[in-house]
Amino acid sequence: MMRQHTVVVTGTSGAAYGLRLVEQLLGVGGVDLVFTPSGARVASRELGLDLPSGAARESVTRFLELRPDLPLTVAIGEAAPASENVSAPHSATIVAPASAEFLQGLAWGGATSPVSRMVRSAMRMGRQMIVVPRQTPIDGVDLRALTMLADAGVRVVPASPALPRPPASVDDMVNHVVGVVLDVLGVAHDLAGGSR
């Protein structure tokens, strides 16, 4: 059976993590890419990725230079059609990058948006869940939220690239973090870095 993953991009710096993950996961199956409204604004500001209403999928496909026939759905501010069906088979839901506000809402059950409700539903269904917090510094509230999520079975993979050698580019640092996420998912990859 083909794997199906949901990748959620929230409104904190680091949209490149989510998009690199999409590129890699499309090699093993389908991807539902969901941007929160603030995640879409950050992707536009950081990467120059504009997501026009009604043409977001085409915009992502062009930006990532993907074949148009790949199994990718893109939604902004709402659950993607496939990922909102919590009974549909999914391999995992990954929130990358995960803002502190989004994580706190998940931890304390304050899922108030369609996207956060979709992620909470995936948690309740026991799907594999990974969050990639990017914001720093982390205070006690953030730590408690992350601990609550970890206690609920969510894997926490901080966006903390290792620097065993000087990175040649920002891409090297993004690849390291995405490689660790792929390692946790059990997805083979050829990205430099990862935990292997």
ChimeraX attribute file (.defattr): number of C-alpha atoms within 10 A of each C-alpha:
attribute: neighborCount
match mode: 1-to-1
recipient: residues
	/A:1	5
	/A:2	10
	/A:3	15
	/A:4	22
	/A:5	25
	/A:6	29
	/A:7	25
	/A:8	30
	/A:9	32
	/A:10	31
	/A:11	22
	/A:12	21
	/A:13	19
	/A:14	25
	/A:15	27
	/A:16	20
	/A:17	24
	/A:18	25
	/A:19	22
	/A:20	18
	/A:21	22
	/A:22	22
	/A:23	15
	/A:24	19
	/A:25	22
	/A:26	18
	/A:27	15
	/A:28	14
	/A:29	16
	/A:30	20
	/A:31	29
	/A:32	25
	/A:33	27
	/A:34	25
	/A:35	28
	/A:36	22
	/A:37	16
	/A:38	15
	/A:39	25
	/A:40	23
	/A:41	20
	/A:42	22
	/A:43	24
	/A:44	14
	/A:45	13
	/A:46	12
	/A:47	13
	/A:48	11
	/A:49	19
	/A:50	17
	/A:51	20
	/A:52	12
	/A:53	9
	/A:54	11
	/A:55	12
	/A:56	18
	/A:57	18
	/A:58	17
	/A:59	16
	/A:60	20
	/A:61	18
	/A:62	13
	/A:63	14
	/A:64	14
	/A:65	10
	/A:66	14
	/A:67	9
	/A:68	12
	/A:69	7
	/A:70	13
	/A:71	13
	/A:72	21
	/A:73	20
	/A:74	25
	/A:75	23
	/A:76	23
	/A:77	17
	/A:78	19
	/A:79	25
	/A:80	22
	/A:81	11
	/A:82	17
	/A:83	27
	/A:84	19
	/A:85	14
	/A:86	16
	/A:87	11
	/A:88	10
	/A:89	15
	/A:90	21
	/A:91	16
	/A:92	19
	/A:93	25
	/A:94	25
	/A:95	25
	/A:96	32
	/A:97	28
	/A:98	28
	/A:99	23
	/A:100	23
	/A:101	15
	/A:102	23
	/A:103	24
	/A:104	20
	/A:105	18
	/A:106	21
	/A:107	21
	/A:108	12
	/A:109	12
	/A:110	15
	/A:111	19
	/A:112	11
	/A:113	15
	/A:114	16
	/A:115	26
	/A:116	23
	/A:117	19
	/A:118	20
	/A:119	25
	/A:120	19
	/A:121	18
	/A:122	22
	/A:123	20
	/A:124	11
	/A:125	11
	/A:126	13
	/A:127	18
	/A:128	18
	/A:129	23
	/A:130	24
	/A:131	25
	/A:132	25
	/A:133	24
	/A:134	20
	/A:135	16
	/A:136	9
	/A:137	6
	/A:138	11
	/A:139	9
	/A:140	8
	/A:141	11
	/A:142	20
	/A:143	13
	/A:144	14
	/A:145	20
	/A:146	22
	/A:147	15
	/A:148	17
	/A:149	22
	/A:150	16
	/A:151	11
	/A:152	14
	/A:153	15
	/A:154	20
	/A:155	19
	/A:156	20
	/A:157	17
	/A:158	18
	/A:159	24
	/A:160	13
	/A:161	18
	/A:162	15
	/A:163	11
	/A:164	7
	/A:165	6
	/A:166	9
	/A:167	13
	/A:168	8
	/A:169	9
	/A:170	10
	/A:171	13
	/A:172	18
	/A:173	21
	/A:174	23
	/A:175	22
	/A:176	24
	/A:177	26
	/A:178	30
	/A:179	26
	/A:180	21
	/A:181	26
	/A:182	19
	/A:183	15
	/A:184	16
	/A:185	17
	/A:186	9
	/A:187	14
	/A:188	13
	/A:189	15
	/A:190	9
	/A:191	16
	/A:192	16
	/A:193	20
	/A:194	19
	/A:195	13
	/A:196	7
